[in-house]
Structures are given as C-alpha cells and as structure tokens.
Amino acid sequence: MTKTVLITNLNEIKFIKVSCQKCGFLIQFPIDKGYQKVKQCINCEIPIPANQIQVLMEAIKSLQAATLKNGDFAGITIEFETEEAK
C-alpha cells in the first residue's frame, strides 16, 4: 500500500469539515467565525459531537493567535501529519 504524507501548518487551517458517514452530507465550519452549534446532520439528523468540535475550533484559534508574529510563541510552527492511503 502506498501512502502520501500530508503536513499542514496549524496557521493554514481555515475550516473544520464534518462529513456524515450515513448520508455523505458535508458541514464546513470556518475557524475564524467560531462554531455554530450544529448538534446533528442537517440532512439525516444523525448526532454530531458539537461540544468537542467547538473545543477543537477554540483550541486551533487560540494556538493560531499564540504562534503568529506577535503571539506568545512567535516563531513556533505546529504541524499536523496524516497519511492517506492510495
């Protein structure tokens, strides 16, 4: 199996996308706008972990602010690495 390594700088994250595994509906949450409390899939009403998504978004936004030029940790890069099966 071939894998591609994907590296994303935390400051480049603009959206969190939540895909419903039941119906395939995609909900996109912009990091800079904050989380709109969506508790279920808009299409098929399957529950979504709303509180956990909100915590994740707030953590990303806070880390982004802290690692920008004038932030507490300016000059630090935080990256996420994932592997995608081909």
C-alpha positions in Angstrom: 0.0 0.0 0.0 1.4 3.4 -1.0 0.9 6.3 1.5 1.2 10.0 1.0 2.3 12.1 4.0 0.4 15.3 4.3 1.7 18.1 6.6 -0.4 21.1 7.4 0.8 24.1 9.3 -1.7 25.0 12.1 -1.9 28.6 10.9 -3.0 27.4 7.5 -6.2 25.7 8.8 -9.2 27.7 7.7 -12.1 25.2 8.1 -13.1 22.1 10.0 -15.2 19.9 7.8 -17.5 17.3 9.3 -18.8 14.6 7.0 -21.8 12.5 7.8 -20.9 8.8 7.4 -24.6 7.9 7.0 -25.7 10.2 4.1 -22.4 11.9 3.0 -23.6 15.4 3.8 -20.6 17.8 4.5 -20.8 20.6 7.0 -18.0 23.2 6.9 -17.1 25.4 9.9 -14.8 28.4 9.4 -12.2 28.7 12.2 -12.3 32.5 12.2 -16.1 32.6 12.5 -16.5 30.4 15.5 -18.6 27.3 15.9 -22.3 27.4 15.1 -23.9 24.9 17.4 -25.0 22.2 15.0 -26.0 19.2 17.0 -27.0 16.9 14.2 -26.6 16.3 10.5 -28.7 18.8 8.7 -29.7 16.2 6.1 -30.4 13.0 8.1 -30.3 14.2 11.7 -27.6 11.8 12.9 -25.9 13.3 16.1 -22.7 15.4 15.7 -20.2 15.8 18.6 -20.9 19.5 18.8 -19.2 20.3 22.1 -16.0 18.5 21.1 -15.9 20.3 17.7 -16.3 23.6 19.4 -13.4 22.8 21.8 -11.2 21.8 18.9 -12.0 25.0 17.0 -11.3 27.2 20.0 -8.0 25.4 20.6 -6.9 25.9 17.0 -7.9 29.5 17.0 -6.0 30.1 20.3 -2.9 28.3 19.1 -3.0 30.3 15.8 -3.1 33.5 17.7 -0.3 32.5 20.0 2.1 31.4 17.2 1.6 34.5 14.9 4.3 37.2 14.7 3.3 39.0 17.9 1.9 36.0 19.8 3.4 34.5 22.9 5.1 31.7 20.9 6.0 33.6 17.7 8.4 31.6 15.6 6.9 28.2 16.6 5.3 26.1 14.0 2.7 23.5 14.8 2.0 20.9 12.1 -0.3 18.0 11.7 0.9 15.0 9.8 -1.5 12.5 8.3 -1.1 9.5 6.0 -3.5 9.0 3.1 -3.9 5.5 1.7 -3.6 5.3 -2.1 
